[in-house]
């Protein structure tokens, strides 16, 4: 962490990035659900472009998020929180970071091996559209595993946030909910 003092709260920028990423990831998961349905080729190509656009935005936000986490760190969890809960919170958050990175990399590699050009924003292309079915299937399998894992972790994250709001009432969730302000030092 670049700063010496322990923060009492996440920075406003960290909170905004958190919520932007949450919205984009959830939206992208909805877009991705269309791939399991019967689609015309035109719809599939358009959906791939939409999915890649959202994924590209998430990738940019993710890099910013990692930088802000390195620069600002994270506030300490409450001292009265059980050690196993603190460990689980840290493991779950780092697992989310790993899975987001895994989704980005496997998504790009899948797109590069797809049998059609995947063009985020319609501005640039991943791959040449010729594709390699074997490589596509391999990277798509990894992408699918990461998708299922991140859905499970998002659900766990939401349950934990609600637990802190409704049962424990320790203010942990409130630190991320009040994204328009930030407490400086603990």
N, C-alpha and C positions, 0 to 999 in steps of 0.2 A: 504494500500500500504506500502511495506517495506521501500521504500525510501521517504525522506522528500521533496526533490526538485521535482517540476513538470517537467516531461519530455517534450521535444519539439517534440519527435518522438517515435514511437514504437522501441523496441530493434530489432536487426537483428534476434535473435531467434524467437521473436513474429511474425515477418514478414514471416520467413521461415515456421513456423508452420501454419500460416494463409493460405499460398499458398499450402502447402502440404495437409492440410485439405480440401481446396477448390477443389483440383484435385481429392482427394480420394472420397469426398462426391459426386461430379458430376459423377465420374466413377461408383460409387456404385448405383446412381440413374439410370444410363443407364443399369447396370446389372439387377437391380430390375424390369425394364420394361419388361424383357423377361418373367417374371412370369405370365403375362396376356395372353401370347400366348399359343397355343397348343404345349405341349412338351412331349417327352417320359419321363418316370420315371427317366432314367439314366441322361438325360439332366437336369431335375428338381433338382435332387440330386447334380449334379455338380454345377449348378447355385446357389443353396442354400449355398454350400461350398464356392464358390467365393464371394457371397454376405456377408457371415459371416466373411470371411477373411478380406475383405475391411472394414466391420463394426468394427472388432477387431482392425485394424490399426487406424481407426478413433477414437475409444475409447481411445487408448493409447495416440494419439496426443491430444485429448481433455483434458485429465488429465494434460498433460504437458502444454497445452495452459492455462488452468485455473490457474495452479501454476505460470506461467509467468505473467499472468494478475494480480494476487495477489502480486507477487514480484515487478513487474515493473510498474504496473498501466497502464494508457493510457494517451496520450497527451490531453491537453485541446482542445476543439473545438474553432474555431476562435471567438473572442469577438464580431465581427460584425454579426455573425450568429444569426438569429432570435431565441428567446427562444423556440418557438414551434418546430423548426427544431432540436435544441439541445435535447429537450425532446424526440422527435420522434427517433432521432439517438440512444439515450440511451435505449429506450424501444425496438427498433428493434434489437440492439445488444444483450441485455439480453434475448430477446425472441429467438434469434438464439441459444444462449447457452442452454436455457431451452429445446428447441426442439431437439437439438443434444443429450442432456442427455435423453430426452424422447424416441428418436429413439433407442439409445443404450439399455436402459432398456427394452423397449417393444420388441426390436429385440431379445435380449437374452431370455426373457420370452416366446416369440413365438417359438424360436428354441428349448427351453427346453420341449415344449409341442407338437412339430411336430411329425408326424407319421413316420419320418425317422431321423436317426442321422444326425445332422448338425455339421460338423467338420471344423472349421477354420484352414487353413494351412494344413489340413489333419492330424493334430497332436493331437487334443483333441476334445472331443465331448460335445455339449450342449444337455443334455437330454439322454434318453436311446433308443430313436427311437420308443418306443411303442406309445407315444403320448396320448393326451387327446384332442379330437376334440373340445369340448366346450371351454376349456381353450385356446387352440390354436386360435380359432376363435375370442375370446374376446381380447387377446393380439395382434393378427394380425390386428384387427379393430383399436386399438389404434395406432399401428405402421403405418397403412395406413393414419389415420388422421394427424399424425405428419409429414408423408412424404409429403402430400399435402400442409400442412402449411409451411413446410420448403422450398418447391419449390416456394411458393408465396413470402416468405421473401427473398430468394436468388434473385428472380427477382427484388424485391423492392431495395435490396442492390446494385445490378448492376445498376439499374436506378439512384439511388442516387449517386453512384460513377461517372457515366457518367455526371450527372447534375453538380457535383463539378468540373469535368475536362472541360466540354464544355461550360457551361453557367456561373457559378460563378467564376471559375478559382482561387480558394482560396488555392490550395495546399493540401487540405484535402486528396484527393485520392492519391496524389503523395507520401504522407508519407508511404503508404502501398506498392506502386509500386516500390520504390527504396529499395528493400529488401537487397541489398548488403552493405548498410551503414545505420547509425543511428545518428541523431543529439542528443547530450547529454541533456543539460538543457535549459529550456526556459528563 
